[in-house]
Amino acid sequence: MFMLTDYLKIGKNSNWTNTVSYQIGSDARSRLDWFHAADPNPTYYRKLPSYGLLTADEFRAQSQIDWNALYQANYLNNQNMDGSKRGAVYSVVEDVNKDKTFNFASHFDTRLKENWKLNINFNYQNLKSDNFRRVKDLLGAEYAYNLNAFNNDVQYNTDDANTQVRVGDRTQYSYELSKNHYSLNVSTEIDFSKFNVVASIFSSYSESQRDGHFRSGLASFQNNSKGKSAIYDALDAGLKGKVTYKINGKNFIVYNGAFFSLAPTLNELYINPRAVDYLTPGVKNQIINSNDLSYIMRGQVLKLRLSGYYTTISNSTEISRYYAAVNSNSGSFNTLINEAMTGVDKRYIGAELGFDVKITPTLNATGVASIGEYKYTNRPDVYSFDDLNDFRSYGKANVKDYKVAGTPQKAFSFGLKYNSPKYWWVGASANYLMDQYLDFSALNKTAVMYTNPATNDPYEGATPELIQQLTRQTKFDDQFMLNANAGKSFRIGEYRLGISVSVNNILNNRNYVTGGFEQGRLANFPDVLEESQRQPFLDQNFGMTEELLSLQMFI
């Protein structure tokens, strides 16, 4: 990152700061890849004991990647009958993201009166994001194929007659996303004896574009895979405000409110940017309405904050990508699909309490309680896009009142900390998490799940009660965890050295699930019913690891 800032003082009451920055960097994440071969993932669903092919003991014995078997498979398939070389059966590839970001920020502030401030902020950002997959390791093979094994071995790049790729070469996809973003914010703050008021108005404009480097071998994609797409522009605006009422020097009431629109991100905008420049059907700017009200106490013995919040999000877009096996009116297909749920409305409502009590000069008690309800409030539209069928619409997803996944909706924590006058401390906290849910598959919540494509009527036995039972959202068990930490600081000449040690999950809770998602590959009633009748495999040996020990040093 390179940054240059100019500070300009204008008179006694005004300042103008301008900053120019440029940032470059890359991120690469490796994964196994295979060509006309079995999935080597040890946790592939057909290898799980619940599928019935392997026992629990056999699964344990094969629960790690067998690298020797992958090398052996490449060795046994390294040449054709005529002696010519063949490509890799298994290889390691990297999904690479290289970003270049130019940013210009200008900030002007002035004091109009002793109790009145004005701020004006302008920001411009130019992002160029190069995304591609490259070969990292051929696992003993001479080369790999740049061919789509999921679709009759068509070329990923028809403009290059050579379908052989080696270590360091780009393969399967290569494209660049660019975005120009302009924003302007004007805010003011007025301070009275009992009130402090902050208000701001802002607007932004963005232009997004995809530039494909590969021309797809699929005829329907060739004109939309390589080259620059049309520019997608979006205009946003909004208001924000904060009002603080000063009851006295230790007690305050604070309100925060915001109402604004938010343009779709690059990931939400293009439904399958790796292959084509098609926009996600129904993608729109989100509308966010956020409000919270807090009571704050800042005493010498007790510090406390009690808050209530209410937030709604409308017109959001959620995209999932996975392998699916679907039966519908237009036939059956097995392919990698991009699933989009658009026009999504969500509501977040709840209350939070936090406190810090000084029991003695050296002993503090802290506590946090959060009780909320985060749920979907409508029936959004569901679409999919894949190599075989292009776009498909599945109508509405019956997800109203489903819970938002990824976070506990209720959480409680209580801790004690002892601070010694001799510069060491020790503490412990007990944490209880409730109401955490599995992320659902939108496709399984549409009518395609229970509709027989041959008759266009519900499958035999697909009663509303059974459908509701099969599609209900999975809720994780409540969890308790006990953590502890200790540390000491030292003074060495002009420097200060600190050492801290933390031990998490002291009671070795191995049943804690941090998250997950519902499979979407089987989206028809007979298969879903069969899956629901399998005996799940639950074993303590596949929960959390033992206590997590971390050592931290800072100077």
Secondary structure, 3 states (H helix, E strand, C coil): CEEEEEEEEECCCEEEEEEEEEEEEEEEEEEEEECCCCCCCCCCHHHCHHHCCCCHHHHHHCCCCCHHHHHHHHHHCCECCCCCECCCCEEEEEEEEEEEEEEEEEEEEEEEECCEEEEEEEEEEEEEEEEEEEEEECCCCCCEECEECCCCCEECCCCCCCCEECCCCEEEEEEEEEEEEEEEEEEEEEECCCEEEEEEEEEEEEEEEEEECCCCCCHHHHHHHCEECCCEEEEEEEEEEEEEEECCCCEEEEEEEEEEEECCCHHHHECCCCCCCCECCCCCCEEEEEEEEEEEEECCCEEEEEEEEEEEEEEEEEEEEEEEEEEECCEEEEEEEEEEEEEEEEEEEEEEEEEEEECCCCEEEEEEEEEEEEEECCCCEEEEEECCCEEEEEEECCCCCCECCCCCCEEEEEEEEEECCCCEEEEEEEEEEECCECECCCHHHCHHHCEECCCCEECCCCCHHHHHHHHCCCECCCEEEEEEEEEEEEEECCEEEEEEEEEECCCCCCCCCCCCECCCCECCHHHHHHHHCCCCCCCHHHCCCCCEEEEEEEC
